[in-house]
Amino acid sequence: MSDTTTNRASDGQAKKLDIARLLLEGRAFFALILIIAVFSLMSPNYFTIGNFLIMSSHVAIYGLLAIGMLLVILSGGIDLSVGSILALAGVSAGAMMQGIELQAMGVIFYPPVWAVVVLTCVLGALVGAVNGVLVSIFKVPAFVATLGVMYVARGIALLMTNGLTYNNLSGRPELGNTGFDWLGFNRIAGIPISVLVLAAMAIIAGLMLSRSSFGRWLYASGGNERAAELSGVPTRRVKITVYTLSGVLSAIAGLVLSSQLTSAGPTAGTTYELTAIAAVVIGGAALTGGRGTVRGTMLGAFVIGFLSDGLVIIGVSSYWQTVFTGAVIVLAVLMNSLQYGRGGRKS
C-alpha cells in the first residue's frame, strides 16, 4: 500500500516537472500567444492580417540581426557592433545611390541596385571579419573588440554623411538605379519582401546549424572550446566565420531598413544590438554559448516586435515601452538561469 502511494506521488511530481519544463522551454511561444491575445482584446485593430504583416516587416530588421547574434552567441561570444554595421551599411548604400564621383575622369557613376546590394554585403562581411580576427587571432575579449568596432563603424557613418541623412533613395530611371525601395515596399503573394528575406535567412541558418558539420563545430566550440579544439574542430575559423556572417546579416538588415524608409542616416540602428541580444535570450539561447536554436530566436524577435507595436497601437508612451521591453529581457534571463542553472549543461 505504501509503495503504491509512493509511486503515485512520484508520478504526480514527474508530471508537474514535465509541465514546468514544457512551459519553461516553450516560454517564447507562450509569451507570443499571450501578447497577441492581450493586445487583440485591448484593440480591434491589432488582430488583423494587414497589421500582422506590417508588424512582421518591422520584426524583419530585428530578426536578421538576431540570427547573426545567435551564431556569435553560440560560439561563446557577443557582437555589440551589429547596430553600427547596420547604420554603416545603410549610409554606404545611400552614398552609392547618390552617385560615386570619379574626379580623375570627371564623371559621376551610378551603380545599379544589385551592385549596391552586393557591395554593401561585402562591406558588412569585412567589418564582421575584423571582429572575428580580433577575437579569434588576437584574443581580444569579444565584448571589448566589438565595442570598439561599434564606435569605429558609427564614427565612419557619421563622417561619411557629416551627421546628415541621405534622402530619396528611390533612384531615377534615366540613371538606371531604380528599385532600391523594392525590399521595403514590394510584396510577393501579399507578403512583404522583408519578411520573405527573413524567412529565407532563418531557413538557411537553421539548416546550417542542424545539418552541416559547421553547425556541429559551432555548438562544440561554444559548449567547450578547449575540448572542441583538442577534437580537431577549427575553432578560429568558426569564430571568424560567425562574426563575418553576423556582419553580412547586419548589412542586409541595413539595406532592408533603408529601403523601408527610402533614406539612410548614421544614427540608424542605435541600441539595436541590445534588441538582438534580447531576442536571442528570450528564444532560450544561453549567453555562455553552445545552446540555442534559430526557431527560438525567431520567436524571441517576434515577441519583442509584437510587444513594441502592440504598445504603440494602444497608445502607451514610448518611455513605458522601454520599461516593458527591459522587464521582458530580465524575465527571459531569469528563466534561462532556471532552465540551465538547475539542469546543468544541455547540448
Stockholm file with secondary structure:
# STOCKHOLM 1.0

chainA/1-347         MSDTTTNRASDGQAKKLDIARLLLEGRAFFALILIIAVFSLMSPNYFTIGNFLIMSSHVAIYGLLAIGMLLVILSGGIDLSVGSILALAGVSAGAMMQGIELQAMGVIFYPPVWAVVVLTCVLGALVGAVNGVLVSIFKVPAFVATLGVMYVARGIALLMTNGLTYNNLSGRPELGNTGFDWLGFNRIAGIPISVLVLAAMAIIAGLMLSRSSFGRWLYASGGNERAAELSGVPTRRVKITVYTLSGVLSAIAGLVLSSQLTSAGPTAGTTYELTAIAAVVIGGAALTGGRGTVRGTMLGAFVIGFLSDGLVIIGVSSYWQTVFTGAVIVLAVLMNSLQYGRGGRKS
#=GR chainA/1-347 SS CHHHHHHHHHHHHHHHHHHHHHHHHTHHHHHHHHHHHHHHHHCTTTSSHHHHHHHHHHHHHHHHHHHHHHHHHHTTCCCTTHHHHHHHHHHHHHHHHHCEEETTTTEEECCCHHHHHHHHHHHHHHHHHHHHHHHHTSCCCHHHHHHHHHHHHHHHHHHHHTTCCEECTTCCGGGTCCCTTHHHHCEETTEEHHHHHHHHHHHHHHHHHHHSHHHHHHHHHHHCHHHHHHTTCCHHHHHHHHHHHHHHHHHHHHHHHHHHHTEECTTTTTTHHHHHHHHHHHTTCCTTSSCCCHHHHHHHHHHHHHHHHHHHHTTCCHHHHHHHHHHHHHHHHHHHHHHHHHHCCCC
#=GC SS_cons         CHHHHHHHHHHHHHHHHHHHHHHHHTHHHHHHHHHHHHHHHHCTTTSSHHHHHHHHHHHHHHHHHHHHHHHHHHTTCCCTTHHHHHHHHHHHHHHHHHCEEETTTTEEECCCHHHHHHHHHHHHHHHHHHHHHHHHTSCCCHHHHHHHHHHHHHHHHHHHHTTCCEECTTCCGGGTCCCTTHHHHCEETTEEHHHHHHHHHHHHHHHHHHHSHHHHHHHHHHHCHHHHHHTTCCHHHHHHHHHHHHHHHHHHHHHHHHHHHTEECTTTTTTHHHHHHHHHHHTTCCTTSSCCCHHHHHHHHHHHHHHHHHHHHTTCCHHHHHHHHHHHHHHHHHHHHHHHHHHCCCC
//
